[in-house]
Structures are given as structure tokens and as C-alpha cells.
């Protein structure tokens, strides 16, 4: 146990962490990890998971199955039924994933933050085809998934997804150390813009899954393809995916970030603040015209 603690403290050094996870051939390492993680050899799988546990607080007690075919199979594990109760209140937009809350707040002049002192524009994140005027005076929240967390993401409300914009990019680490050093990091990395319409009023909601080193692959239900760094540029995909609150929308191959955007009138739930750990299905925002107590 002391060895694990010392090992984690060693890699917690910001300069070393940034060097090890970013000043390397990021795309090459990511492609290698994608191949390596899918090796279906028992000793490779077991040793890889043991090493993973040295660096993280990996907890597999909630996993739907306890035997995994590969490291990748463990990464994208499902949870057993009831492990993530979903708040079905009509006035609540729920968290799409397990996460640590990062920067969050109001969208001002098309600008939001990845970390204190590091702003970026919604326009740059969404790509050249997106109309960002609907997000004027809206609300955003950054949700960071660590490598040991549950990696699947779910619908925050009942609705439909008609469009996905995929943008190829780099694979910078998206941890707090990198966010304090690399300007406009989210706008540089591979990402997808999921355009949702939710509820009877059809409120627009945007989910932006952002890939990162070791995890530059995003799978979405309703689109029979795997997004990965070999795609180039920006591509728009039409779809017609209806979902209920809590339905699974897709998953990362490892852990990364999802940024949630809502239009004016949505407010963050009281407990949502940087550094707070939340679970999928718990309150994230209140819909318009709801009080701070969440009543209609």
C-alpha cells in the first residue's frame, strides 16, 4: 500500500506528469494502446489490470460481469442493474456520466473556461458548421472522467438526437495539469458535438465528448461507426435517435471529458462546483422556470 502511495505521489508531480503524458508521440501511443488493450491473452489482461490498479482507485464491484476478455473489455464495462439510479424529476437535467466537475458557469460573449485564466470560444469548440447563437447567456459544465471511472455516457433527459458533428484532432491529456498549460485544449482535441432536443418544448442541449491520449475513440449508439483519430477534418452525420432519460448514448474507450451546454434559463444544481464528484443520473441542471429547490 505504501508503494502504491509513493508511486502515485511520484507521478503527481505536475512537471513530470505533463512530460510523461504529453511530450510524447501522442497519436502513436494512443494507436498502440488501442491495439494493446484488445489483446485477449489472460496473462496480458491480468497484468495490465494489476498495473492499472497501482495508479488508480479502480473499483470493479459494480461491474455487470467480473471476468473480462481484455483490458479494453474492462475499460468499457457495463454496470449491474440499479447501480446508477436516475433522477426522473421533470425539472431536472441529469449528469450524463460519472465525473469530477471542472469549470462551469454561464456562457458570456461566446466564451467559457477550461481552467481559471484559460478561456476558449464555444464557436471554436463546436466547429465551423455550428450556430452558437442559441447558447447566448446559457450554462455549461465540464465533466471529467478519470481512467478508473465508468466510461459510458447516458441521456440527461428524454429527447432525440438528429445530428452529430465529428471533429478530428489531437490527443492531449485533459487532466487539470494540462488544462492549466495548453490553451484551447478542448478545441484542439478529437471531439464530437451531439445536438439534442429534449422534453416537450424541444430545448436544445449539446453534449461534447472530448477524446484524449490513450482514449481517442468514441462510440455512439445510432451511428454504426467508431470515431477515432484516423478520421480527418470535420464531418456531419445525420441520425434519428430517440432516447429516454438515462438511456445509454455511447462510451469512451478509456476516460476523458464531456462538456454539457444548455441555453439561457437553465441553472446549475446547487451542489455542482469545480472538484465535486458526481454520478451518472444525479441532478446537473434545472430546466427553465424551476426554483432552486427544483420544484415546477
Helices and strands as residue ranges (DSSP letters): H 2-11, H 14-22, H 26-36, H 42-55, H 71-75, E 92-94, E 99-106, E 111-115, E 118-121, H 122-126, G 133-135, E 139-144, E 152-154, E 159-167, H 176-179, H 185-188, E 191-198, E 203-210, E 217-220, E 226-228, E 234-243, E 248-252, E 257-262, E 267-268, E 277-278, E 283-286
